[in-house]
């Protein structure tokens, strides 16, 4: 993390209009200019910058930033918690410290074989903290994640969902949590996931991050059965024994539409933008799975030096290596097409049967 922070400023200066960022200049999960000082201070045991950052996001209702910063700070506290312990001892009722502590508690229990039971025990405390958070939807996102991990019933999850959307009708993190619950509750219900995501996106303001929710649903559709099928959507034939490919064939137009919507959202942000990095990394991944190599190449260019672990961490312990290999493959294909082989246009996308 410190390496990423120390190199972030220099990397941004070099990539205002990124063309070809060298592998050595690519940064994994680099913090933005607001989060970086808080993480560096936390590494020294000082919680004040993190407290100030989260207080600002709460006071100005910056719910998307607050959600992302809370996630990153909780992940950091998982290995270096001294600053958070000091913060909680100093201000035990601070809503920002309670938010980080709740998310950290969920994170620590998530990887346990006894996840469901441990999270069932934790849910009342997480929900209780959310109930004291006023108009802030972010603690409810944590409650939704905890309930999903605890395998809560539909009625309980819907109650928490209602509390979340009552506070922020278009909060992306809460919608992702609901989408993940729907996908986990009904494996293979790709149409329902796409329905939910498309409705949320259509009702959202033009610049709302939740407009990218169909892309997240497309990712779920493309990956949810890949492990059990043991296949890749890039090359496997469409057969009844390949559920992932079958889902792509059935929903291909909707998956392309989700990607197109995310491309438009990406285009509204500057190149090499750390805030848009996760969107563009996910978009590139989905485009590659759909066989839209040229569109993926453009998103890989727009990411500049900013790589996010999600989604490249899927099925690998080396997300940065996965990204770099995917980028190298796309570049090699572009070079191979260059001498007298014009690239395929958007109208020449692969047909569903090609996957």
HELIX and SHEET records of a PDB file:
HELIX    1   1 UNK A    2  UNK A   14  1                                  13    
HELIX    2   2 UNK A   23  UNK A   25  5                                   3    
HELIX    3   3 UNK A   33  UNK A   43  1                                  11    
HELIX    4   4 UNK A   48  UNK A   59  1                                  12    
HELIX    5   5 UNK A   63  UNK A   77  1                                  15    
HELIX    6   6 UNK A   82  UNK A   90  1                                   9    
HELIX    7   7 UNK A   95  UNK A  110  1                                  16    
HELIX    8   8 UNK A  115  UNK A  131  1                                  17    
HELIX    9   9 UNK A  138  UNK A  149  1                                  12    
HELIX   10  10 UNK A  154  UNK A  167  1                                  14    
HELIX   11  11 UNK A  172  UNK A  185  1                                  14    
HELIX   12  12 UNK A  190  UNK A  203  1                                  14    
HELIX   13  13 UNK A  209  UNK A  212  5                                   4    
HELIX   14  14 UNK A  213  UNK A  223  1                                  11    
HELIX   15  15 UNK A  226  UNK A  229  1                                   4    
HELIX   16  16 UNK A  243  UNK A  267  1                                  25    
HELIX   17  17 UNK A  274  UNK A  276  5                                   3    
HELIX   18  18 UNK A  277  UNK A  289  1                                  13    
HELIX   19  19 UNK A  293  UNK A  302  1                                  10    
HELIX   20  20 UNK A  309  UNK A  312  1                                   4    
HELIX   21  21 UNK A  319  UNK A  338  1                                  20    
HELIX   22  22 UNK A  346  UNK A  348  5                                   3    
HELIX   23  23 UNK A  352  UNK A  354  5                                   3    
SHEET    1   A 2 UNK A  27  UNK A  28  0                                        
SHEET    2   A 2 UNK A 306  UNK A 307  1                                        
END                                                                             
